[in-house]
Amino acid sequence: MDDADLLILNTCSIRDKAEHRLYSELGKLREWKALARGRAVGVAGCVAQQQGDALLRRFPQLDFVYGTHNLRRVPEMAAAAFRGVRDSQTEESRSQERFDLPSRHPSLEGDPAGRAFVTVMEGCDMFCSFCIVPSTRGREISRAGAEIVAESRNLVASGIRELTLLGQTVNAYGRHDRRRADARAEREAGAALALAPEDSRESFAGLLARIAKIPGLARLRYISPHPIFFDEDLIRAHAELEVLCPHIHLPLQSGSSRTLERMRRRHTAGEYRQLVERLRESRPDLAITTDLIVGFPGETDADFAETLALVREVSFTDSFIFKYSPRPGTAARSLDGEVSDAVAQARLEELQDLQRSLTLQAHRARVGEVAEILVEGPSRRGGAQLSGRDPFHRIVNFSTEAESPPAPGSLIRVEIVDATPHSLIGVWSGAVDDDRPPRIVKMGASIADERRAVISS
């Protein structure tokens, strides 16, 4: 920070805790800005979209604010800030231009070694009762498929081995374009359909298939899908696309159908369970992670017990678990049945304890495997260990018996020798597998057998 001329705080407003942290950080930055002339401060992201000019009025040390549709304006807003101009840009855009971002400054470090993220759609039309995202990210808009594939090709050509496709409801990609194209075709007896761009009617599964064909791509992921947008093609893709990783982050939020209805999730606990079964029929070794909310208005002990039961049944590899946080403009704020903080905290801790035990069981079941790791760099555990992620998106901290450590971005085979609730522990013998080794070489029983054993225990 001491060497910086410009600081930008990128914000999230899913929970009020993150919003309050922004205000605290802006308070601290008053002193930073006063210590040297020519410094500027900007705020980006969902709180910026939500608050806009109000942030400029509240914090005189703040120079500019830009919302979720205005990332491409950063260079001009930053330049204006250094001239003393304070500005806020939070207007929404339905134009494809919002995806045309400025190129990186040559001195800026790139994505984590070997990995990159590609936006395929933005916004959300689901309006879950607890969620502020439709207000801060706007309505769904899908990016042109040709642009997505072109960016993906360029990234792989630059040395990227793993791509993650991003969207608020990523597997809803293209649905409105297909609906509009079908409506035009019906009105004009097929003329409009013939004139519509090929990728304007492309499904998410079709997009995955196109990207999976890019030479040199080793891994493909996507986040975050909505359960109701899994069609047969997408489920089948997990069996048919070699580079599509055996991991899905599949938000559940609650295991109670009654609570899911109050959340406006548009599916029941039973339908979620059936989707998991179909996905695991397609890919038996699939690792599933999820999001869970406790203390939602009206959640009873019985509702919470149903969540515990479903978490045990699905045997999630990991979960992000939160206490319900009221957000402005959401329907849940008007619901009755407030859950006390003490009860919500107790439920949070019980669910976290359960998830830790499930994660540790899943990790221990993998001891003895040889796993493919995409090397990221030094381990947070410190010492001489390095770290990377396997195809199941699990962190693997490993030591090496080789004289030279593997370079970040390398694909290597690591023997899993131990497990913790947070990561797998491995040993690397020194071989680098840049010719795409098998994603998992199993020693002993199959992963599916191991998973069934874990679930039954």
HELIX and SHEET records of a PDB file:
HELIX    1   1 ASP A   16  ALA A   34  1                                  19    
HELIX    2   2 CYS A   46  GLN A   51  1                                   6    
HELIX    3   3 ASP A   53  ARG A   58  1                                   6    
HELIX    4   4 LEU A   71  ARG A   73  5                                   3    
HELIX    5   5 VAL A   74  PHE A   82  1                                   9    
HELIX    6   6 GLN A   96  PHE A   99  5                                   4    
HELIX    7   7 VAL A  133  ARG A  137  1                                   5    
HELIX    8   8 GLY A  145  ALA A  157  1                                  13    
HELIX    9   9 VAL A  170  ALA A  172  5                                   3    
HELIX   10  10 ARG A  175  ARG A  187  1                                  13    
HELIX   11  11 ALA A  191  LEU A  195  1                                   5    
HELIX   12  12 GLU A  198  ARG A  201  5                                   4    
HELIX   13  13 PHE A  204  ALA A  212  1                                   9    
HELIX   14  14 PRO A  227  PHE A  229  5                                   3    
HELIX   15  15 GLU A  232  GLU A  240  1                                   9    
HELIX   16  16 SER A  257  MET A  263  1                                   7    
HELIX   17  17 ALA A  269  SER A  282  1                                  14    
HELIX   18  18 ASP A  301  VAL A  314  1                                  14    
HELIX   19  19 ALA A  331  SER A  334  5                                   4    
HELIX   20  20 ASP A  341  ARG A  364  1                                  24    
HELIX   21  21 ILE A  447  SER A  456  1                                  10    
SHEET    1   A 4 LEU A   6  THR A  11  0                                        
SHEET    2   A 4 ALA A  40  GLY A  45  1                                        
SHEET    3   A 4 PHE A  64  TYR A  66  1                                        
SHEET    4   A 4 ASP A  87  GLN A  89  1                                        
SHEET    1   B 3 ARG A 115  THR A 119  0                                        
SHEET    2   B 3 GLU A 162  LEU A 166  1                                        
SHEET    3   B 3 ARG A 219  ILE A 223  1                                        
SHEET    1   C 2 MET A 121  GLU A 122  0                                        
SHEET    2   C 2 ILE A 141  SER A 142 -1                                        
SHEET    1   D 3 HIS A 247  HIS A 249  0                                        
SHEET    2   D 3 ALA A 287  VAL A 294  1                                        
SHEET    3   D 3 ASP A 318  LYS A 323  1                                        
SHEET    1   E 6 ILE A 440  VAL A 441  0                                        
SHEET    2   E 6 VAL A 370  PRO A 378 -1                                        
SHEET    3   E 6 LEU A 386  ARG A 389 -1                                        
SHEET    4   E 6 ILE A 395  THR A 400 -1                                        
SHEET    5   E 6 LEU A 424  VAL A 432  1                                        
SHEET    6   E 6 LEU A 411  ALA A 419 -1                                        
END                                                                             
